[in-house]
Amino acid sequence: MLTRSSAAQVARSLVASRGYVYDIPLRLRFRGITRRQGMVWETPQGWVEWSPFLDYGLAEAATWLRAADEIAQRGWPKPVRSQVPVNVTVPAVDPVTAHRLVVESSCTTAKVKVAEPGQTLADDLARVEAVRAALGPSGRIRVDANGAWDVDTAETALRQLNQFDLEYAEQPCPTVPQLADLRRRLRRHDILIAADESIRRSGDPEQVVAAQAADIAIIKVQPLGGIWRCLELAERLKLPVVVSSAIETSIGLAMGLALAAALPELPYACGLNTARLLTDDVVTTPLVAQSGQLPVAVDEAGRPALEPNPAKLRSVAADEATEQQWRQRLAAALAIR
């Protein structure tokens, strides 16, 4: 970590000039938002992103900032694979749109949003059925409820959704005890449970393992405070892991890709193919899967072979008020992290 004096220096430089604030619309509403905002900047170890969601408090924003700090201080881990398999992410859209997104993606695994506020289980079933039709019988489907269900509702919904042969259900319930209860109930139905928010927002990821609440851990670089921290956490958890994005630009996705490329084992496709959810990017050629894979490209120094295009930075630049808001938020996060 940076010392207090060096942190103050970084704060002054980033807030004054070095960081670029972006504001990019999403193609479809996702996670309740229609725009994605954040900052990117260059460190001696390469480009990094900081983009905590606007509804996150200062403490969480500071944790996200540690991921950028960590790269600046420790650099990048050495990759052990040249490609990373990824899924297509399907928001809570109508079945026709869901089918199209999967076909266009070239991926053989899909993560489907379910339990959207204002929608019903019938909507979820129709969406997942359309995804199964697009993938064919050999494709893999995982669903993500973002902790929206109680245990009884989750059990009912997942038993019905499993007619489409689910790979796993991501964060069906909000709390670790609920996940543990649901996992016990679903064991005879061969439905696996993946923990996301219970890993990255609980403050105690290892309680998921202690409670036997999940079969799989979802890990994300920024929310967990860095690539090296995620590698260490994965080793401690002793669960299969899936590396996912936080709907970042390709600079943030490259941080997740570096983590996925460095993991000793990677049994599941990762959730890093989300650049298509944005209408634009800060790089010329966004990180988008080809044949369900993201290539792992590094330069001679071991850094991701990816950097922003100045014209793109200008085209996605936030307005003055938004830029000032992010610079103030950065200064506050730097002061506490």
N, C-alpha and C positions, 0 to 999 in steps of 0.2 A: 504494500500500500504506500501511497505518497505520504511524506511527512506533512506536518501542519504548515510549515513555511512553503514547501513546494506545492501543496494543495492551493494555497492562497495565490501563488504565482500562476498555476494552471487556471484557476478561477478567473483571474484578471484577463489572461490572454484569450480564453475561450469566450467569456462574456463580451469582451471588447471586439473581437474580430474573427477568431479562428473557426468557430463552429458555423456550420451552415444549417439554417432551419428550413425544413421542407414542410409542405402541406399538399397532400395528394388525395384526390377523391378515390373512393373505392368503386369498383364496377357494380357491386351489389352490396346491400346492407349486410354487415357481418358483425357479430358481437355487439349489436345495438348501435354501431357507428356507421357513418357514411364517408368519413374522411380519416386519413391517417397523418399524424404529425410527429415530428421528432427532429433530432439533430444528428449530423455526421461531422466528423473532423478527422484530420490526419495526425497520427502520432509517429514517432520514430520507428515503430513496429508495424505501421500500416494504418489503413482507415478503419474507424470504428463508428458504431451507431449508439445513440442513447435516445430511446423513444418510449418511456413509460406512458401508459394510457392516461388520458386527462383526468379520469375519475380516481386515479391512484393517489394516495397521500404522499407526503414528503419522505417518510421513512422508506416506503417501497421504491420511490423514485431514486433514493440514494442507493438502494441495493442494486437497482438496474445500472447505476453509474459505475459501480464497482467492476462490472464486466469490462467497461472501457479502460478503467484504471489497470486492471489485471493484465490486459494485453499490452498496454504501454510499458508495464514493468516486467512482465515475464515472457512476452512474445507468444508465439503460436506453437501448439504441440505438433509433433511430426505425424503426418497421416500414415495409416497402415493399409489404406485402400484408395483406389483411384476413382471410384464411383460410389455414390450413395443412393440406394433405392428410396423413392419417395412416393407419397400418396397424393391424389388430387383432393382438395378440400371443397366440399359441396355445402354452401350456406343453406339456410332454411328457405329454399326456393320451390317453385312449382315443379312437378315431375318432368315436364318437357324440358325446362331449363336444366334440371339436374342431369337428365340423360345427356343433353348436349355438352355440358361441362365435362362429364366423364369421357365422352367420346373424343372431344378435342384435346384432352390432356395427355393421351398416350400412356397413362398410368394403368397399372393392373390392380392397384389398391386405392380405395376411396374412403375418406373420412366424411361422414354425413352429419350435419348439425340436426339435432332433434330437440324436442321440448322447448321450442321457441315460444315466448309469450304471445298469446293471442291465437296460437295454433293448437290443433288437437292431435291425438294419437293417430287418427285416420290420415291426417296430413303427413305425419312421419312415415307411416306405413306406405303411403303412395310414393313418397320421395325415395325411400329405400328400395322399394320394388323397381322403380325406374332406374336406379343406380345398378341394381343387380342385372337388369336387362341389358344395360350398357356394357357392363363388365363381362357378362357371360358367366357360366357356372364356375370357372376356375379363378375368377377375380376375388379379391378380399375386401370385405366391408367392415368398417369400424364406425360406431356411432358415438357422438359426443353430446351429452346433455348439460354440460357446464354446471353440474350440481343442482339442477332444477327440480328433481323429483324427491319425494319421500320414499321410504323403503318399499311400502306396499305398491305405490304407483310405479316405481322402477321395476319391481318384479313383474307386475302385469305387463308393462310396456315391453320389457326386454324379452319376455317369453314369447310375445307376439312377433316382435321384430326378428327374433331368431329363426323364424321360418325362412328368412333370406340368408341364413348361415353367417352369423356375425363372427368376425375375428375377435373382437372384444368391445366392451362398452367403456367409454372414457368418462370418468367422474359423474356417474349417474346420480349420486346423492352428495350433499354438501359436506358432511362430517365424516371423520374417520370411523367412529362407532357405527354409523349408518352403512358405510361401505363394507365394514366387516360383517354386519348382519346380512346385508344383501348378498355378499359373496358366499356365505354359508348356505343361504336359501337357493342360490343358483348353481351350486356345485353339481347337482345331479343333472342339470341341463347343459353342462359343458359351456357355460358362458363366462368368459374371462373378464376381470375388472381391471381397468387401468386408472391410476390416480394421477391427476394433474394438479388442480388447485390444492389438494391435500399435501402435495409435495412442495409446491413453490410458494404457498401463502400461509401455511400452517405455523411456520416458525420452528417446527420440529419434524422434518421429513421422516425420520426414523421411526416415529410412532406408527406410520403406515405398516411397516414391517412387523413391529412388535405386536400390533393388533391383528395381523394377518388379514389386512383389509384390501389388499390388491395383489394381482398377479404380475402387473407391469407398471413401471414408473415412467411417467412423461416428464422429461426434463427440458428446460429452456434456458439458454445462456444468459440473457439479460435478467430475467426475473430471479434467477438463482445466483447472480453475482459474478459470473464469469465461466470461461471454458474450463480452466483448471479446477475450479471449485466443483463444476459439474462432473468432471472426471473422478475427482475424489469422492463425491457423493455417490456416484454410480458404483464405485468399488465398495463403499460401506453398505449400501442398500442390498446388494447381492440379488437384485431383481433384473430381469430383462428390461432394457430401457428403449424408449422411443424419443428421439430428439425432435422437438417441434419448434415452430417459429412463433413469434408474437406479432405477426402480420407486419414485418419490417420491410424496408427497402432491401435491395440486394446486398448492401453493405452489412446490414444486420443479419441477413440470411447467410452470408459468408462466415459469420461468427458461429452460427449453428452448424453449418456444413463442416467447419474445422473440427468441432466437437465430434460430430458423427463419424468423420473420417478417422479420428484418433481412438475411438472406442475399441477395445480388444474384440468384442463381439457385437454384432448388429443383426439380431434375428428378425426384426420387423422393419418395414418401410418407414421412413421418417416423414414428419409433417413439415417439410421445408420447401414445398413447392407452392408457396403462397404469393409469389410475385405477380401471378396472373390476377389476383384479387385487386391489385392497384391499377389505376388507369395509366400511370406513368412510373418512372423510376429515376434514380440519380445517376445511373450508369447507362451506357449506350446499349449494351446487350444484357438484359436482366437475367438472373439465375432462374431459368425455366427448364423443367425436365425434358429430356429427349428419351423416348422409349422407357419412361418411368425411372430414369436415373439422372442425378445431377453429377457432372464431372467435378473432380477435385483438382483444381489447377493452382499451383503455387509458383512463386518466382524463385530466383536463386537463393534468396534469403529465407525461404520457407514461409513467406507471407502469401495470403490469397492474391492471385494474379487478377485483381479487380480494383478499380478505382473510379470515382465519379467523373463524369464528363462535365466540364465547366458550363457548357450550354445547357445541359440537363439541370444542373444545380440552379441556374437562373430560371429555367422554365417552371420548376416546381417550388421556387422560393416562396416562403410565407409572406403575407402582407406585414406591414410595419408593426401593427399592434400584436399580431400573433408572434412575430419574431421577438419582440420585447418581452412578451409573456414567457417564452421559452428561455430566454437568457436570464430572466429573473428566477425562474424555476431551477435552472442549472446552478446559479450562484447559491441558492438556498440548499440544494442537494449537496453541493461541494462542501458547504459549511458544516454539514452534519455527518457525512459519510466517512 
